[in-house]
Amino acid sequence: MSRVPEIGNQAPDFTLPLAGGGSFTLSARVSEKPLLLIFYRGHW
Amino acid sequence: MGVHIAALSVDAPEQSEHMAKTMGIGFPLISDADKAVITAWDLLNPFEQQGIAKPAAFVIGKNRQVLFRALETVTRRVAVDEVKDFLAGAQADRTQAPRLSRVIPSLANWVHMARNLVAAGNRVNWMHAIFYPFVFLKLQWRRLAGLWKKRR
């Protein structure tokens, strides 16, 4: 069964490195306004 | 519009930094080089390179609640307008996981891919197109097997 987060559910939190340095924490980023998070295949 | 934007791939931070510079990208690029997040979110496409993210878009609100999501088919990406419409107050109508008819490439998908092949060489997602239906069938098989067990 799919484990992709569904609408209304809570997405799992994560902290990952950013391009150009620094890190990104999901829970911190969504505290003030919504986040459009795009999953992409990567650069060729 | 009142949203942050970020994009995630399995590329190393240095690769993404290069891409951001050459393409003039102004939003943060997140590096999931260990594939931890795309695995946890079930968005791992294991058939290409050493595993990459399946294209998808989410709008995530307070407390990490998923407000909108769009899971992509073999060749299609979410239309920018659909996300904009959602943010402007439309219904999040792309909530369903892909149905069988959307997972198995249609003739239109193949035509689209052939065009991409001509335009962009071997960049197209043909491995995914060929193997993804089998993954789907395997998942359905597991689901049926589970139901069968429950009945007995």
N, CA and C atoms of all chains as a GROMACS GRO file, in nm:
protein
  588
    1MET      N    1   0.084  -0.120   0.000
    1MET     CA    2   0.000   0.000   0.000
    1MET      C    3   0.088   0.125   0.000
    2SER      N    4   0.036   0.226  -0.058
    2SER     CA    5   0.114   0.350  -0.072
    2SER      C    6   0.133   0.420   0.063
    3ARG      N    7   0.254   0.464   0.087
    3ARG     CA    8   0.282   0.539   0.208
    3ARG      C    9   0.299   0.688   0.177
    4VAL      N   10   0.264   0.728   0.057
    4VAL     CA   11   0.274   0.869   0.022
    4VAL      C   12   0.177   0.948   0.110
    5PRO      N   13   0.225   1.052   0.178
    5PRO     CA   14   0.137   1.128   0.267
    5PRO      C   15   0.011   1.176   0.196
    6GLU      N   16  -0.104   1.154   0.261
    6GLU     CA   17  -0.231   1.189   0.199
    6GLU      C   18  -0.281   1.324   0.249
    7ILE      N   19  -0.372   1.378   0.175
    7ILE     CA   20  -0.429   1.508   0.213
    7ILE      C   21  -0.496   1.496   0.350
    8GLY      N   22  -0.467   1.592   0.436
    8GLY     CA   23  -0.523   1.590   0.570
    8GLY      C   24  -0.430   1.522   0.670
    9ASN      N   25  -0.341   1.438   0.622
    9ASN     CA   26  -0.248   1.371   0.713
    9ASN      C   27  -0.124   1.456   0.736
   10GLN      N   28  -0.048   1.415   0.837
   10GLN     CA   29   0.074   1.486   0.870
   10GLN      C   30   0.191   1.425   0.793
   11ALA      N   31   0.265   1.510   0.724
   11ALA     CA   32   0.382   1.461   0.650
   11ALA      C   33   0.496   1.436   0.748
   12PRO      N   34   0.576   1.331   0.724
   12PRO     CA   35   0.690   1.305   0.814
   12PRO      C   36   0.790   1.422   0.810
   13ASP      N   37   0.842   1.456   0.924
   13ASP     CA   38   0.939   1.565   0.931
   13ASP      C   39   1.074   1.518   0.881
   14PHE      N   40   1.156   1.612   0.837
   14PHE     CA   41   1.293   1.577   0.798
   14PHE      C   42   1.381   1.700   0.805
   15THR      N   43   1.509   1.676   0.820
   15THR     CA   44   1.611   1.781   0.809
   15THR      C   45   1.716   1.732   0.711
   16LEU      N   46   1.741   1.811   0.608
   16LEU     CA   47   1.836   1.771   0.504
   16LEU      C   48   1.921   1.891   0.463
   17PRO      N   49   2.040   1.862   0.406
   17PRO     CA   50   2.125   1.973   0.361
   17PRO      C   51   2.067   2.044   0.239
   18LEU      N   52   2.102   2.171   0.226
   18LEU     CA   53   2.059   2.253   0.114
   18LEU      C   54   2.175   2.280   0.019
   19ALA      N   55   2.140   2.300  -0.106
   19ALA     CA   56   2.241   2.348  -0.200
   19ALA      C   57   2.287   2.485  -0.153
   20GLY      N   58   2.417   2.507  -0.161
   20GLY     CA   59   2.469   2.636  -0.118
   20GLY      C   60   2.492   2.646   0.032
   21GLY      N   61   2.477   2.534   0.103
   21GLY     CA   62   2.505   2.531   0.246
   21GLY      C   63   2.380   2.549   0.330
   22GLY      N   64   2.393   2.512   0.455
   22GLY     CA   65   2.279   2.522   0.547
   22GLY      C   66   2.193   2.397   0.542
   23SER      N   67   2.088   2.396   0.621
   23SER     CA   68   2.000   2.279   0.623
   23SER      C   69   1.855   2.325   0.619
   24PHE      N   70   1.770   2.230   0.586
   24PHE     CA   71   1.628   2.257   0.569
   24PHE      C   72   1.550   2.164   0.660
   25THR      N   73   1.468   2.221   0.747
   25THR     CA   74   1.382   2.140   0.833
   25THR      C   75   1.237   2.169   0.799
   26LEU      N   76   1.165   2.064   0.762
   26LEU     CA   77   1.027   2.081   0.715
   26LEU      C   78   0.941   2.153   0.819
   27SER      N   79   0.945   2.103   0.944
   27SER     CA   80   0.854   2.160   1.046
   27SER      C   81   0.881   2.308   1.069
   28ALA      N   82   1.008   2.350   1.055
   28ALA     CA   83   1.040   2.491   1.077
   28ALA      C   84   0.990   2.577   0.961
   29ARG      N   85   0.992   2.519   0.841
   29ARG     CA   86   0.958   2.596   0.721
   29ARG      C   87   0.809   2.619   0.706
   30VAL      N   88   0.726   2.533   0.764
   30VAL     CA   89   0.582   2.547   0.745
   30VAL      C   90   0.513   2.621   0.860
   31SER      N   91   0.594   2.678   0.952
   31SER     CA   92   0.533   2.737   1.071
   31SER      C   93   0.457   2.866   1.040
   32GLU      N   94   0.506   2.948   0.946
   32GLU     CA   95   0.438   3.076   0.921
   32GLU      C   96   0.346   3.072   0.799
   33LYS      N   97   0.394   3.018   0.687
   33LYS     CA   98   0.303   3.003   0.573
   33LYS      C   99   0.328   2.870   0.503
   34PRO      N  100   0.232   2.828   0.419
   34PRO     CA  101   0.244   2.696   0.358
   34PRO      C  102   0.366   2.686   0.267
   35LEU      N  103   0.405   2.562   0.244
   35LEU     CA  104   0.521   2.534   0.161
   35LEU      C  105   0.478   2.451   0.041
   36LEU      N  106   0.516   2.495  -0.078
   36LEU     CA  107   0.501   2.412  -0.198
   36LEU      C  108   0.629   2.332  -0.212
   37LEU      N  109   0.619   2.203  -0.185
   37LEU     CA  110   0.736   2.116  -0.189
   37LEU      C  111   0.732   2.031  -0.315
   38ILE      N  112   0.832   2.045  -0.398
   38ILE     CA  113   0.835   1.976  -0.526
   38ILE      C  114   0.941   1.866  -0.522
   39PHE      N  115   0.901   1.745  -0.555
   39PHE     CA  116   0.997   1.636  -0.571
   39PHE      C  117   1.032   1.627  -0.719
   40TYR      N  118   1.160   1.634  -0.750
   40TYR     CA  119   1.197   1.629  -0.892
   40TYR      C  120   1.306   1.525  -0.913
   41ARG      N  121   1.321   1.488  -1.040
   41ARG     CA  122   1.407   1.374  -1.073
   41ARG      C  123   1.555   1.404  -1.057
   42GLY      N  124   1.589   1.531  -1.055
   42GLY     CA  125   1.729   1.567  -1.045
   42GLY      C  126   1.780   1.623  -1.175
   43HIS      N  127   1.896   1.683  -1.166
   43HIS     CA  128   1.955   1.748  -1.283
   43HIS      C  129   2.022   1.643  -1.370
   44TRP      N  130   2.013   1.661  -1.501
   44TRP     CA  131   2.084   1.570  -1.590
   44TRP      C  132   2.221   1.626  -1.622
   45MET      N  133   0.251   3.505  -0.426
   45MET     CA  134   0.150   3.428  -0.351
   45MET      C  135   0.208   3.387  -0.215
   46GLY      N  136   0.124   3.365  -0.120
   46GLY     CA  137   0.173   3.344   0.016
   46GLY      C  138   0.222   3.206   0.046
   47VAL      N  139   0.314   3.156  -0.031
   47VAL     CA  140   0.373   3.026   0.002
   47VAL      C  141   0.524   3.031  -0.016
   48HIS      N  142   0.591   2.948   0.063
   48HIS     CA  143   0.732   2.921   0.038
   48HIS      C  144   0.739   2.814  -0.071
   49ILE      N  145   0.851   2.810  -0.139
   49ILE     CA  146   0.874   2.704  -0.238
   49ILE      C  147   1.007   2.637  -0.206
   50ALA      N  148   1.010   2.505  -0.220
   50ALA     CA  149   1.137   2.433  -0.210
   50ALA      C  150   1.127   2.310  -0.299
   51ALA      N  151   1.240   2.263  -0.347
   51ALA     CA  152   1.240   2.145  -0.434
   51ALA      C  153   1.342   2.045  -0.384
   52LEU      N  154   1.307   1.917  -0.394
   52LEU     CA  155   1.391   1.812  -0.337
   52LEU      C  156   1.428   1.709  -0.443
   53SER      N  157   1.553   1.670  -0.446
   53SER     CA  158   1.597   1.560  -0.533
   53SER      C  159   1.709   1.484  -0.463
   54VAL      N  160   1.756   1.377  -0.528
   54VAL     CA  161   1.865   1.299  -0.468
   54VAL      C  162   2.003   1.355  -0.506
   55ASP      N  163   2.005   1.463  -0.582
   55ASP     CA  164   2.132   1.524  -0.620
   55ASP      C  165   2.208   1.573  -0.496
   56ALA      N  166   2.341   1.565  -0.505
   56ALA     CA  167   2.425   1.621  -0.398
   56ALA      C  168   2.408   1.772  -0.396
   57PRO      N  169   2.431   1.835  -0.279
   57PRO     CA  170   2.416   1.980  -0.270
   57PRO      C  171   2.497   2.055  -0.377
   58GLU      N  172   2.617   2.004  -0.407
   58GLU     CA  173   2.702   2.073  -0.506
   58GLU      C  174   2.638   2.069  -0.644
   59GLN      N  175   2.579   1.951  -0.680
   59GLN     CA  176   2.512   1.940  -0.810
   59GLN      C  177   2.396   2.039  -0.819
   60SER      N  178   2.319   2.045  -0.710
   60SER     CA  179   2.202   2.133  -0.710
   60SER      C  180   2.243   2.278  -0.713
   61GLU      N  181   2.354   2.308  -0.648
   61GLU     CA  182   2.402   2.445  -0.647
   61GLU      C  183   2.438   2.487  -0.788
   62HIS      N  184   2.503   2.395  -0.859
   62HIS     CA  185   2.539   2.422  -0.998
   62HIS      C  186   2.414   2.447  -1.082
   63MET      N  187   2.312   2.361  -1.060
   63MET     CA  188   2.188   2.376  -1.135
   63MET      C  189   2.122   2.510  -1.103
   64ALA      N  190   2.121   2.545  -0.974
   64ALA     CA  191   2.058   2.670  -0.932
   64ALA      C  192   2.125   2.789  -0.999
   65LYS      N  193   2.258   2.780  -1.011
   65LYS     CA  194   2.331   2.891  -1.072
   65LYS      C  195   2.303   2.899  -1.221
   66THR      N  196   2.314   2.783  -1.290
   66THR     CA  197   2.299   2.787  -1.436
   66THR      C  198   2.155   2.819  -1.476
   67MET      N  199   2.058   2.777  -1.394
   67MET     CA  200   1.919   2.800  -1.432
   67MET      C  201   1.858   2.920  -1.360
   68GLY      N  202   1.934   2.982  -1.272
   68GLY     CA  203   1.883   3.099  -1.203
   68GLY      C  204   1.767   3.069  -1.109
   69ILE      N  205   1.781   2.958  -1.035
   69ILE     CA  206   1.672   2.918  -0.945
   69ILE      C  207   1.686   2.992  -0.812
   70GLY      N  208   1.577   3.052  -0.767
   70GLY     CA  209   1.583   3.136  -0.648
   70GLY      C  210   1.533   3.070  -0.521
   71PHE      N  211   1.476   2.949  -0.532
   71PHE     CA  212   1.422   2.885  -0.411
   71PHE      C  213   1.517   2.774  -0.364
   72PRO      N  214   1.503   2.731  -0.239
   72PRO     CA  215   1.597   2.632  -0.184
   72PRO      C  216   1.586   2.497  -0.255
   73LEU      N  217   1.701   2.436  -0.280
   73LEU     CA  218   1.707   2.301  -0.337
   73LEU      C  219   1.757   2.206  -0.228
   74ILE      N  220   1.675   2.109  -0.194
   74ILE     CA  221   1.704   2.018  -0.084
   74ILE      C  222   1.770   1.892  -0.138
   75SER      N  223   1.873   1.846  -0.069
   75SER     CA  224   1.947   1.729  -0.116
   75SER      C  225   1.916   1.606  -0.030
   76ASP      N  226   1.849   1.509  -0.092
   76ASP     CA  227   1.817   1.383  -0.023
   76ASP      C  228   1.905   1.273  -0.082
   77ALA      N  229   2.036   1.293  -0.069
   77ALA     CA  230   2.132   1.204  -0.135
   77ALA      C  231   2.121   1.060  -0.083
   78ASP      N  232   2.082   1.043   0.043
   78ASP     CA  233   2.068   0.907   0.099
   78ASP      C  234   1.931   0.846   0.068
   79LYS      N  235   1.846   0.922   0.000
   79LYS     CA  236   1.711   0.876  -0.039
   79LYS      C  237   1.624   0.845   0.082
   80ALA      N  238   1.659   0.902   0.198
   80ALA     CA  239   1.583   0.872   0.320
   80ALA      C  240   1.440   0.926   0.309
   81VAL      N  241   1.428   1.050   0.262
   81VAL     CA  242   1.295   1.113   0.260
   81VAL      C  243   1.210   1.053   0.148
   82ILE      N  244   1.268   1.039   0.028
   82ILE     CA  245   1.184   0.983  -0.080
   82ILE      C  246   1.145   0.839  -0.050
   83THR      N  247   1.226   0.769   0.030
   83THR     CA  248   1.186   0.635   0.071
   83THR      C  249   1.072   0.642   0.174
   84ALA      N  250   1.088   0.729   0.273
   84ALA     CA  251   0.986   0.743   0.378
   84ALA      C  252   0.853   0.790   0.318
   85TRP      N  253   0.861   0.872   0.215
   85TRP     CA  254   0.740   0.927   0.153
   85TRP      C  255   0.691   0.838   0.040
   86ASP      N  256   0.757   0.725   0.017
   86ASP     CA  257   0.717   0.630  -0.087
   86ASP      C  258   0.722   0.693  -0.226
   87LEU      N  259   0.823   0.773  -0.250
   87LEU     CA  260   0.837   0.840  -0.380
   87LEU      C  261   0.968   0.800  -0.447
   88LEU      N  262   1.016   0.680  -0.410
   88LEU     CA  263   1.142   0.633  -0.470
   88LEU      C  264   1.113   0.559  -0.600
   89ASN      N  265   1.178   0.602  -0.706
   89ASN     CA  266   1.174   0.530  -0.833
   89ASN      C  267   1.306   0.455  -0.845
   90PRO      N  268   1.305   0.323  -0.817
   90PRO     CA  269   1.432   0.249  -0.809
   90PRO      C  270   1.490   0.211  -0.946
   91PHE      N  271   1.417   0.239  -1.053
   91PHE     CA  272   1.458   0.185  -1.183
   91PHE      C  273   1.554   0.273  -1.260
   92GLU      N  274   1.574   0.394  -1.215
   92GLU     CA  275   1.660   0.482  -1.292
   92GLU      C  276   1.780   0.524  -1.211
   93GLN      N  277   1.892   0.528  -1.278
   93GLN     CA  278   2.019   0.559  -1.214
   93GLN      C  279   2.030   0.472  -1.088
   94GLN      N  280   2.065   0.528  -0.973
   94GLN     CA  281   2.066   0.443  -0.853
   94GLN      C  282   1.944   0.468  -0.766
   95GLY      N  283   1.837   0.512  -0.830
   95GLY     CA  284   1.716   0.546  -0.755
   95GLY      C  285   1.700   0.696  -0.746
   96ILE      N  286   1.587   0.744  -0.797
   96ILE     CA  287   1.562   0.888  -0.795
   96ILE      C  288   1.419   0.911  -0.747
   97ALA      N  289   1.386   1.038  -0.727
   97ALA     CA  290   1.252   1.072  -0.680
   97ALA      C  291   1.151   1.061  -0.794
   98LYS      N  292   1.032   1.012  -0.761
   98LYS     CA  293   0.920   1.022  -0.854
   98LYS      C  294   0.870   1.165  -0.848
   99PRO      N  295   0.842   1.223  -0.962
   99PRO     CA  296   0.797   1.362  -0.959
   99PRO      C  297   0.665   1.375  -0.883
  100ALA      N  298   0.658   1.472  -0.795
  100ALA     CA  299   0.537   1.496  -0.718
  100ALA      C  300   0.542   1.638  -0.663
  101ALA      N  301   0.425   1.690  -0.628
  101ALA     CA  302   0.419   1.822  -0.566
  101ALA      C  303   0.321   1.818  -0.450
  102PHE      N  304   0.359   1.882  -0.340
  102PHE     CA  305   0.274   1.889  -0.221
  102PHE      C  306   0.264   2.034  -0.176
  103VAL      N  307   0.150   2.069  -0.122
  103VAL     CA  308   0.143   2.193  -0.044
  103VAL      C  309   0.124   2.150   0.101
  104ILE      N  310   0.216   2.196   0.186
  104ILE     CA  311   0.218   2.152   0.325
  104ILE      C  312   0.197   2.273   0.416
  105GLY      N  313   0.100   2.261   0.505
  105GLY     CA  314   0.066   2.373   0.593
  105GLY      C  315   0.116   2.353   0.735
  106LYS      N  316   0.052   2.427   0.826
  106LYS     CA  317   0.092   2.421   0.968
  106LYS      C  318   0.089   2.276   1.020
  107ASN      N  319   0.178   2.247   1.112
  107ASN     CA  320   0.189   2.112   1.170
  107ASN      C  321   0.213   2.006   1.064
  108ARG      N  322   0.270   2.047   0.952
  108ARG     CA  323   0.306   1.956   0.843
  108ARG      C  324   0.184   1.884   0.784
  109GLN      N  325   0.069   1.952   0.790
  109GLN     CA  326  -0.051   1.889   0.734
  109GLN      C  327  -0.049   1.903   0.582
  110VAL      N  328  -0.076   1.792   0.514
  110VAL     CA  329  -0.077   1.794   0.367
  110VAL      C  330  -0.208   1.858   0.320
  111LEU      N  331  -0.197   1.967   0.244
  111LEU     CA  332  -0.314   2.041   0.198
  111LEU      C  333  -0.348   2.005   0.053
  112PHE      N  334  -0.246   1.972  -0.022
  112PHE     CA  335  -0.264   1.942  -0.165
  112PHE      C  336  -0.153   1.848  -0.204
  113ARG      N  337  -0.186   1.758  -0.296
  113ARG     CA  338  -0.076   1.679  -0.350
  113ARG      C  339  -0.108   1.641  -0.494
  114ALA      N  340  -0.005   1.626  -0.571
  114ALA     CA  341  -0.018   1.583  -0.709
  114ALA      C  342   0.091   1.481  -0.735
  115LEU      N  343   0.049   1.357  -0.761
  115LEU     CA  344   0.145   1.252  -0.792
  115LEU      C  345   0.146   1.238  -0.943
  116GLU      N  346   0.264   1.225  -0.997
  116GLU     CA  347   0.275   1.236  -1.142
  116GLU      C  348   0.277   1.101  -1.211
  117THR      N  349   0.231   1.102  -1.335
  117THR     CA  350   0.235   0.981  -1.416
  117THR      C  351   0.369   0.974  -1.486
  118VAL      N  352   0.381   0.878  -1.576
  118VAL     CA  353   0.510   0.850  -1.638
  118VAL      C  354   0.570   0.973  -1.705
  119THR      N  355   0.490   1.043  -1.781
  119THR     CA  356   0.548   1.155  -1.857
  119THR      C  357   0.492   1.290  -1.816
  120ARG      N  358   0.385   1.290  -1.739
  120ARG     CA  359   0.317   1.415  -1.715
  120ARG      C  360   0.361   1.478  -1.583
  121ARG      N  361   0.375   1.609  -1.581
  121ARG     CA  362   0.401   1.683  -1.458
  121ARG      C  363   0.276   1.761  -1.421
  122VAL      N  364   0.267   1.794  -1.294
  122VAL     CA  365   0.153   1.876  -1.252
  122VAL      C  366   0.161   2.010  -1.324
  123ALA      N  367   0.045   2.055  -1.374
  123ALA     CA  368   0.041   2.185  -1.440
  123ALA      C  369   0.055   2.294  -1.336
  124VAL      N  370   0.137   2.391  -1.364
  124VAL     CA  371   0.157   2.503  -1.272
  124VAL      C  372   0.022   2.564  -1.236
  125ASP      N  373  -0.066   2.571  -1.336
  125ASP     CA  374  -0.196   2.634  -1.313
  125ASP      C  375  -0.278   2.558  -1.209
  126GLU      N  376  -0.263   2.425  -1.206
  126GLU     CA  377  -0.340   2.347  -1.108
  126GLU      C  378  -0.299   2.383  -0.966
  127VAL      N  379  -0.169   2.399  -0.946
  127VAL     CA  380  -0.121   2.436  -0.814
  127VAL      C  381  -0.167   2.577  -0.781
  128LYS      N  382  -0.156   2.666  -0.878
  128LYS     CA  383  -0.199   2.805  -0.856
  128LYS      C  384  -0.348   2.810  -0.823
  129ASP      N  385  -0.428   2.733  -0.899
  129ASP     CA  386  -0.572   2.731  -0.874
  129ASP      C  387  -0.600   2.684  -0.732
  130PHE      N  388  -0.525   2.582  -0.690
  130PHE     CA  389  -0.545   2.532  -0.554
  130PHE      C  390  -0.514   2.641  -0.453
  131LEU      N  391  -0.399   2.708  -0.473
  131LEU     CA  392  -0.359   2.811  -0.377
  131LEU      C  393  -0.459   2.926  -0.377
  132ALA      N  394  -0.525   2.945  -0.493
  132ALA     CA  395  -0.624   3.053  -0.503
  132ALA      C  396  -0.758   3.010  -0.445
  133GLY      N  397  -0.770   2.887  -0.399
  133GLY     CA  398  -0.891   2.847  -0.329
  133GLY      C  399  -0.970   2.735  -0.394
  134ALA      N  400  -0.920   2.680  -0.505
  134ALA     CA  401  -0.993   2.570  -0.568
  134ALA      C  402  -0.974   2.442  -0.487
  135GLN      N  403  -1.051   2.342  -0.521
  135GLN     CA  404  -1.042   2.214  -0.450
  135GLN      C  405  -0.913   2.142  -0.487
  136ALA      N  406  -0.862   2.069  -0.390
  136ALA     CA  407  -0.744   1.987  -0.416
  136ALA      C  408  -0.791   1.859  -0.482
  137ASP      N  409  -0.814   1.864  -0.612
  137ASP     CA  410  -0.883   1.753  -0.676
  137ASP      C  411  -0.789   1.646  -0.730
  138ARG      N  412  -0.659   1.666  -0.716
  138ARG     CA  413  -0.569   1.562  -0.766
  138ARG      C  414  -0.519   1.479  -0.650
  139THR      N  415  -0.612   1.427  -0.574
  139THR     CA  416  -0.575   1.363  -0.448
  139THR      C  417  -0.561   1.212  -0.463
  140GLN      N  418  -0.612   1.158  -0.569
  140GLN     CA  419  -0.612   1.013  -0.582
  140GLN      C  420  -0.476   0.962  -0.628
  141ALA      N  421  -0.437   0.852  -0.574
  141ALA     CA  422  -0.319   0.785  -0.627
  141ALA      C  423  -0.353   0.742  -0.770
  142PRO      N  424  -0.252   0.728  -0.856
  142PRO     CA  425  -0.279   0.697  -0.995
  142PRO      C  426  -0.363   0.570  -1.010
  143ARG      N  427  -0.462   0.577  -1.098
  143ARG     CA  428  -0.539   0.456  -1.129
  143ARG      C  429  -0.465   0.377  -1.234
  144LEU      N  430  -0.509   0.254  -1.255
  144LEU     CA  431  -0.442   0.166  -1.350
  144LEU      C  432  -0.426   0.233  -1.486
  145SER      N  433  -0.534   0.297  -1.531
  145SER     CA  434  -0.531   0.357  -1.664
  145SER      C  435  -0.429   0.471  -1.671
  146ARG      N  436  -0.395   0.525  -1.553
  146ARG     CA  437  -0.299   0.635  -1.555
  146ARG      C  438  -0.157   0.584  -1.531
  147VAL      N  439  -0.145   0.462  -1.486
  147VAL     CA  440  -0.013   0.407  -1.458
  147VAL      C  441   0.044   0.340  -1.582
  148ILE      N  442  -0.041   0.267  -1.652
  148ILE     CA  443   0.006   0.205  -1.776
  148ILE      C  444   0.007   0.312  -1.884
  149PRO      N  445   0.124   0.331  -1.947
  149PRO     CA  446   0.134   0.440  -2.042
  149PRO      C  447   0.031   0.426  -2.155
  150SER      N  448  -0.033   0.535  -2.186
  150SER     CA  449  -0.129   0.535  -2.297
  150SER      C  450  -0.054   0.563  -2.426
  151LEU      N  451  -0.127   0.553  -2.536
  151LEU     CA  452  -0.066   0.586  -2.665
  151LEU      C  453  -0.013   0.729  -2.662
  152ALA      N  454  -0.090   0.818  -2.599
  152ALA     CA  455  -0.048   0.958  -2.592
  152ALA      C  456   0.083   0.971  -2.514
  153ASN      N  457   0.099   0.890  -2.407
  153ASN     CA  458   0.225   0.891  -2.331
  153ASN      C  459   0.342   0.851  -2.420
  154TRP      N  460   0.318   0.745  -2.499
  154TRP     CA  461   0.426   0.696  -2.585
  154TRP      C  462   0.464   0.798  -2.691
  155VAL      N  463   0.362   0.863  -2.747
  155VAL     CA  464   0.389   0.968  -2.846
  155VAL      C  465   0.469   1.080  -2.781
  156HIS      N  466   0.426   1.117  -2.660
  156HIS     CA  467   0.494   1.223  -2.585
  156HIS      C  468   0.641   1.185  -2.562
  157MET      N  469   0.662   1.058  -2.522
  157MET     CA  470   0.798   1.013  -2.494
  157MET      C  471   0.883   1.010  -2.620
  158ALA      N  472   0.821   0.964  -2.731
  158ALA     CA  473   0.894   0.959  -2.857
  158ALA      C  474   0.939   1.100  -2.896
  159ARG      N  475   0.851   1.195  -2.875
  159ARG     CA  476   0.885   1.335  -2.904
  159ARG      C  477   1.001   1.380  -2.816
  160ASN      N  478   0.993   1.346  -2.687
  160ASN     CA  479   1.102   1.383  -2.596
  160ASN      C  480   1.233   1.319  -2.640
  161LEU      N  481   1.222   1.196  -2.686
  161LEU     CA  482   1.341   1.122  -2.728
  161LEU      C  483   1.408   1.194  -2.844
  162VAL      N  484   1.327   1.239  -2.939
  162VAL     CA  485   1.381   1.312  -3.052
  162VAL      C  486   1.441   1.444  -3.006
  163ALA      N  487   1.373   1.510  -2.914
  163ALA     CA  488   1.416   1.643  -2.873
  163ALA      C  489   1.532   1.640  -2.775
  164ALA      N  490   1.538   1.536  -2.691
  164ALA     CA  491   1.632   1.541  -2.579
  164ALA      C  492   1.715   1.415  -2.563
  165GLY      N  493   1.724   1.333  -2.668
  165GLY     CA  494   1.808   1.214  -2.659
  165GLY      C  495   1.757   1.118  -2.554
  166ASN      N  496   1.849   1.053  -2.485
  166ASN     CA  497   1.809   0.944  -2.396
  166ASN      C  498   1.770   0.990  -2.257
  167ARG      N  499   1.736   1.119  -2.243
  167ARG     CA  500   1.697   1.167  -2.112
  167ARG      C  501   1.561   1.114  -2.069
  168VAL      N  502   1.482   1.066  -2.164
  168VAL     CA  503   1.344   1.034  -2.130
  168VAL      C  504   1.337   0.913  -2.039
  169ASN      N  505   1.221   0.905  -1.976
  169ASN     CA  506   1.199   0.815  -1.865
  169ASN      C  507   1.151   0.678  -1.913
  170TRP      N  508   1.218   0.620  -2.014
  170TRP     CA  509   1.159   0.500  -2.075
  170TRP      C  510   1.168   0.378  -1.986
  171MET      N  511   1.273   0.369  -1.903
  171MET     CA  512   1.284   0.254  -1.812
  171MET      C  513   1.166   0.253  -1.715
  172HIS      N  514   1.137   0.372  -1.664
  172HIS     CA  515   1.026   0.385  -1.572
  172HIS      C  516   0.895   0.346  -1.641
  173ALA      N  517   0.881   0.392  -1.764
  173ALA     CA  518   0.758   0.364  -1.838
  173ALA      C  519   0.737   0.215  -1.855
  174ILE      N  520   0.845   0.143  -1.880
  174ILE     CA  521   0.835  -0.001  -1.904
  174ILE      C  522   0.810  -0.076  -1.774
  175PHE      N  523   0.880  -0.036  -1.668
  175PHE     CA  524   0.874  -0.117  -1.546
  175PHE      C  525   0.765  -0.076  -1.448
  176TYR      N  526   0.720   0.048  -1.456
  176TYR     CA  527   0.627   0.094  -1.355
  176TYR      C  528   0.499   0.010  -1.350
  177PRO      N  529   0.442  -0.030  -1.465
  177PRO     CA  530   0.321  -0.114  -1.460
  177PRO      C  531   0.343  -0.242  -1.381
  178PHE      N  532   0.462  -0.297  -1.388
  178PHE     CA  533   0.489  -0.422  -1.314
  178PHE      C  534   0.489  -0.397  -1.164
  179VAL      N  535   0.544  -0.282  -1.125
  179VAL     CA  536   0.542  -0.246  -0.984
  179VAL      C  537   0.398  -0.235  -0.938
  180PHE      N  538   0.317  -0.170  -1.021
  180PHE     CA  539   0.177  -0.152  -0.986
  180PHE      C  540   0.108  -0.288  -0.972
  181LEU      N  541   0.133  -0.377  -1.066
  181LEU     CA  542   0.071  -0.509  -1.060
  181LEU      C  543   0.116  -0.585  -0.936
  182LYS      N  544   0.244  -0.569  -0.902
  182LYS     CA  545   0.296  -0.636  -0.782
  182LYS      C  546   0.223  -0.585  -0.658
  183LEU      N  547   0.204  -0.452  -0.652
  183LEU     CA  548   0.134  -0.394  -0.538
  183LEU      C  549  -0.009  -0.448  -0.531
  184GLN      N  550  -0.076  -0.456  -0.647
  184GLN     CA  551  -0.213  -0.506  -0.650
  184GLN      C  552  -0.215  -0.653  -0.607
  185TRP      N  553  -0.117  -0.727  -0.651
  185TRP     CA  554  -0.108  -0.868  -0.615
  185TRP      C  555  -0.097  -0.884  -0.463
  186ARG      N  556  -0.009  -0.800  -0.403
  186ARG     CA  557   0.007  -0.803  -0.258
  186ARG      C  558  -0.123  -0.769  -0.188
  187ARG      N  559  -0.194  -0.670  -0.242
  187ARG     CA  560  -0.319  -0.626  -0.181
  187ARG      C  561  -0.421  -0.741  -0.185
  188LEU      N  562  -0.431  -0.806  -0.300
  188LEU     CA  563  -0.525  -0.917  -0.315
  188LEU      C  564  -0.487  -1.032  -0.222
  189ALA      N  565  -0.356  -1.060  -0.215
  189ALA     CA  566  -0.309  -1.167  -0.128
  189ALA      C  567  -0.346  -1.137   0.017
  190GLY      N  568  -0.332  -1.010   0.056
  190GLY     CA  569  -0.368  -0.968   0.191
  190GLY      C  570  -0.516  -0.988   0.219
  191LEU      N  571  -0.600  -0.949   0.121
  191LEU     CA  572  -0.744  -0.966   0.137
  191LEU      C  573  -0.781  -1.114   0.151
  192TRP      N  574  -0.717  -1.194   0.068
  192TRP     CA  575  -0.743  -1.338   0.068
  192TRP      C  576  -0.711  -1.398   0.205
  193LYS      N  577  -0.596  -1.357   0.260
  193LYS     CA  578  -0.555  -1.406   0.392
  193LYS      C  579  -0.658  -1.370   0.497
  194LYS      N  580  -0.706  -1.242   0.491
  194LYS     CA  581  -0.803  -1.194   0.588
  194LYS      C  582  -0.929  -1.280   0.585
  195ARG      N  583  -0.973  -1.316   0.464
  195ARG     CA  584  -1.097  -1.392   0.450
  195ARG      C  585  -1.086  -1.531   0.511
  196ARG      N  586  -0.965  -1.584   0.507
  196ARG     CA  587  -0.946  -1.721   0.558
  196ARG      C  588  -0.897  -1.721   0.700
   0.00000   0.00000   0.00000
